[in-house]
């Protein structure tokens, strides 16, 4: 009888200890969690719980399909688990870092998909040729897009992410605030500063 009580007491203490550790992780900041994520499953699970919804929202907006978005998020968090030590706080918040990985992997997948589509289009030799003016317009648009991309890369990470989400992913201010978990006013302020810096960079290139 005494042994059963002792065993029950030990099991209860074990459950309390596990629950206490779980609550402890909830109070850790992202930078601490990311430093533990590679070797501590509970820290990684907490990090996933905090940021997976924002990652999925961006992935779905980019991919346009639920399954593709879920696969992208799974791939991204697997990469985060393997390369969590590569995170550097001076380059932005943990959420910004995670969403940048989602964006980069999403762009890679969309480019690969577009390449496969172009290869299929080449097989269809009966397709009409583009008018010269249409070719010029497309080339000019691509050139401007490349210049904007280069200017974005020269901005601070917190500003470039917001402009990237707005320009390339089509997110609204409210959506960006939700994805990055920052106030709407902060989004607008960083966007305004980023646009001003980009304008200066683009003018320098045009001079």
C-alpha positions as CSV (number, residue, x, y, z in Angstrom):
1,X,0.0,0.0,0.0
2,X,2.8,2.4,1.0
3,X,4.7,1.5,-2.3
4,X,1.6,2.3,-4.4
5,X,1.2,5.6,-2.7
6,X,4.9,6.4,-3.1
7,X,4.7,5.5,-6.8
8,X,1.6,7.6,-7.4
9,X,3.3,10.5,-5.6
10,X,6.4,10.2,-7.8
11,X,4.3,10.1,-11.0
12,X,2.4,13.2,-9.9
13,X,5.6,15.0,-9.2
14,X,6.9,14.0,-12.6
15,X,3.8,15.4,-14.4
16,X,4.1,18.6,-12.4
17,X,7.7,18.9,-13.3
18,X,7.0,18.4,-17.0
19,X,4.2,21.0,-16.9
20,X,6.4,23.4,-15.0
21,X,9.1,23.1,-17.7
22,X,6.5,23.6,-20.4
23,X,5.3,26.8,-18.8
24,X,8.9,28.0,-18.4
25,X,9.5,27.8,-22.1
26,X,6.4,30.0,-22.7
27,X,8.2,32.8,-20.8
28,X,11.4,32.6,-22.8
29,X,12.0,35.3,-25.5
30,X,12.4,34.1,-29.1
31,X,16.2,34.7,-29.0
32,X,16.5,32.2,-26.1
33,X,14.3,29.7,-27.8
34,X,16.1,29.8,-31.1
35,X,19.4,29.2,-29.2
36,X,18.0,26.0,-27.7
37,X,15.9,24.8,-30.6
38,X,18.4,22.5,-32.2
39,X,18.9,20.4,-29.1
40,X,15.8,21.0,-27.1
41,X,12.5,19.7,-28.7
42,X,10.3,21.6,-26.2
43,X,12.0,24.9,-27.1
44,X,11.5,24.1,-30.8
45,X,7.9,23.2,-30.2
46,X,7.3,26.5,-28.4
47,X,9.0,28.4,-31.2
48,X,6.8,26.6,-33.7
49,X,3.7,27.4,-31.7
50,X,4.5,31.1,-31.7
51,X,5.3,31.5,-35.4
52,X,3.8,28.7,-37.5
53,X,0.5,30.6,-38.1
54,X,2.3,33.6,-39.5
55,X,4.5,31.4,-41.5
56,X,1.5,29.6,-43.0
57,X,-0.3,32.8,-43.7
58,X,2.6,34.1,-45.8
59,X,3.1,30.7,-47.4
60,X,-0.5,30.4,-48.4
61,X,-0.5,33.9,-49.8
62,X,2.5,33.1,-52.0
63,X,1.6,29.6,-53.0
64,X,-2.2,29.9,-53.3
65,X,-2.8,26.3,-52.3
66,X,-3.3,24.8,-48.8
67,X,-1.2,21.7,-49.4
68,X,1.6,23.6,-51.0
69,X,1.6,26.1,-48.1
70,X,1.6,23.4,-45.5
71,X,4.5,21.6,-47.3
72,X,6.4,24.9,-47.5
73,X,6.0,25.6,-43.8
74,X,7.0,22.1,-42.9
75,X,10.2,22.4,-45.0
76,X,11.0,25.8,-43.5
77,X,10.7,24.7,-39.9
78,X,12.8,21.6,-40.6
79,X,15.5,24.0,-42.0
80,X,15.1,26.2,-38.9
81,X,15.6,23.2,-36.6
82,X,18.8,22.2,-38.5
83,X,20.2,25.7,-38.9
84,X,18.9,27.6,-35.8
85,X,22.5,28.6,-34.8
86,X,22.8,30.7,-38.0
87,X,20.3,33.2,-36.6
88,X,21.8,36.6,-35.9
89,X,19.8,39.1,-33.8
90,X,21.4,42.1,-35.4
91,X,19.8,41.2,-38.7
92,X,16.3,41.3,-37.4
93,X,13.8,39.6,-35.1
94,X,13.3,35.8,-35.0
95,X,9.9,36.2,-36.7
96,X,11.4,38.4,-39.5
97,X,14.1,35.7,-39.9
98,X,11.5,32.9,-40.1
99,X,9.3,34.8,-42.6
100,X,12.4,35.6,-44.7
101,X,13.1,31.9,-45.0
102,X,9.4,31.2,-45.9
103,X,9.6,34.0,-48.6
104,X,12.9,32.8,-50.1
105,X,11.9,29.1,-50.2
106,X,8.5,30.1,-51.6
107,X,10.2,32.2,-54.3
108,X,12.5,29.3,-55.2
109,X,9.5,26.9,-55.5
110,X,7.5,29.4,-57.6
111,X,10.5,30.0,-59.9
112,X,10.9,26.2,-60.4
113,X,7.2,25.9,-61.2
114,X,7.5,28.8,-63.7
115,X,10.5,27.2,-65.3
116,X,8.6,23.9,-65.8
117,X,5.6,25.8,-67.2
118,X,7.9,27.6,-69.7
119,X,9.4,24.4,-70.8
120,X,5.9,23.1,-71.5
121,X,5.0,26.2,-73.4
122,X,8.0,25.8,-75.7
123,X,6.5,22.5,-76.8
124,X,3.4,24.2,-78.0
125,X,4.9,25.6,-81.2
126,X,1.6,26.9,-82.5
127,X,1.4,29.6,-79.8
128,X,1.3,33.1,-81.3
129,X,4.4,35.3,-80.9
130,X,4.3,38.4,-78.7
131,X,4.0,41.8,-80.3
132,X,7.3,43.7,-80.1
133,X,5.7,46.4,-77.9
134,X,4.6,43.7,-75.5
135,X,8.1,42.3,-75.3
136,X,9.6,45.7,-74.6
137,X,7.0,46.4,-71.9
138,X,7.7,43.0,-70.2
139,X,11.5,43.6,-70.4
140,X,11.2,47.1,-69.0
141,X,9.0,45.8,-66.1
142,X,11.5,43.0,-65.3
143,X,14.3,45.6,-65.3
144,X,12.5,47.8,-62.8
145,X,11.6,44.9,-60.7
146,X,15.3,43.8,-60.5
147,X,16.3,47.4,-59.5
148,X,13.7,47.4,-56.7
149,X,14.9,44.0,-55.5
150,X,18.5,45.3,-55.3
151,X,17.4,48.4,-53.5
152,X,15.4,46.3,-51.0
153,X,18.5,44.3,-50.2
154,X,20.4,47.4,-49.3
155,X,17.8,48.4,-46.6
156,X,17.8,47.4,-42.9
157,X,16.1,43.9,-42.5
158,X,13.1,45.3,-40.6
159,X,12.3,47.8,-43.5
160,X,13.1,45.5,-46.4
161,X,10.8,42.7,-45.0
162,X,7.8,45.1,-44.8
163,X,8.4,46.5,-48.3
164,X,9.0,43.0,-49.7
165,X,5.7,41.7,-48.2
166,X,3.8,44.7,-49.6
167,X,5.4,44.9,-53.0
168,X,6.2,41.3,-54.0
169,X,3.6,39.4,-51.9
170,X,0.8,42.0,-52.1
171,X,0.1,42.1,-48.3
172,X,-1.9,45.0,-46.8
173,X,-0.6,47.0,-43.9
174,X,-2.9,45.2,-41.5
175,X,-1.8,41.8,-42.8
176,X,1.9,42.8,-42.5
177,X,1.3,43.9,-38.9
178,X,-0.2,40.5,-38.1
179,X,2.5,38.5,-39.8
180,X,5.3,40.4,-38.1
181,X,3.4,40.8,-34.8
182,X,4.1,44.5,-34.6
183,X,1.8,47.6,-34.3
184,X,0.2,49.0,-37.5
185,X,1.8,52.3,-36.8
186,X,5.2,50.7,-36.8
187,X,4.5,49.0,-40.1
188,X,3.6,52.4,-41.7
189,X,6.6,54.2,-40.2
190,X,9.1,51.6,-41.3
191,X,7.5,51.5,-44.8
192,X,7.7,55.3,-45.1
193,X,11.4,55.2,-44.1
194,X,12.2,52.3,-46.4
195,X,10.5,54.0,-49.4
196,X,12.4,57.2,-48.7
197,X,15.7,55.3,-48.6
198,X,14.8,53.3,-51.7
199,X,13.9,56.5,-53.6
200,X,17.4,57.8,-52.8
201,X,19.1,54.6,-53.9
202,X,17.1,54.4,-57.2
203,X,17.9,58.1,-58.0
204,X,21.6,57.4,-57.4
205,X,21.5,54.5,-59.9
206,X,19.7,56.6,-62.5
207,X,22.1,59.5,-62.2
